[in-house]
Amino acid sequence: MYLGRVIGTVVATVKYEGLEGARILIVEPIDDEGNACGDPHAAIDATHAGPRERVFLVGSREAALAMPDTF
């Protein structure tokens, strides 16, 4: 788990099965002071975050638990 900041959204005309209706955000990892500390990447939005908001990011299998159809 790590911190990130929302910097944009992704528009996808076709999504992977199971991700229909889910928002995809562009987030940049940040350190404890709020400074960027990694390359931006895409993340599924499970919390309805907005631009410039700080979010917790989770990877691997545990990230799927936030989705309606998990596994």
N, C-alpha and C positions, 0 to 999 in steps of 0.2 A: 504494500500500500504506500502511495506517495502523493504529494500535493501537485496540483496542476492549475492552470488558468485557462479558461475558455477564450479562444482567439478567433473562432469562426465556426461555420457550419459546412456540411457537405451535402450536396444535392445529388441523389442517386436515382436514376430512372428505373434501375433494376437492383433489387437487394437479394442477398442470400436468403434462402428459405428459413423462416423463423424470425427474421429481422424486419419484416414488413411492418410499417407504422412506427418503427423506432427511429429516433433522431440520431444523427451522427454528427459529432462535434469535432472540431480541431482544437486540441489542447496542447499547451506547452508545459513540461515539467518545471516546477519552481522549487527553490530552497526555502528554508524557514523564514528568510527575510523577504521573500516574494520575488527574488531575482531568477530569471530564466536559467535553467541548468541542464538543458538537453534539447534535442530536436523535437519540433512539433509532430504530433501523430493523431490519428483518428481514434475516437472513443464513442461507444454507444452511450447515450444519455438516459439514465434511469431516474434522474431527479428533476428534470426540467430546468436545468441550469441555463443562465443567460450570459450574454457577452461580458467579459472581464471578471466573471465570478470565479472564486476559488473552489475547486472540487477535489475530492479524494478519488484517486485512480487505483483500480485493482486489476491485476492481470491474472492469467492462467484460469484454471477450471472454476475457481471461486467467483470470478466475474460473471459467470453465467447464472448464478443464483439470483441476480437482480432482474432477470428477464422472466416473463410469464411462463414460457416453455423452456425449462432449464436444460434438460439433457435428453 
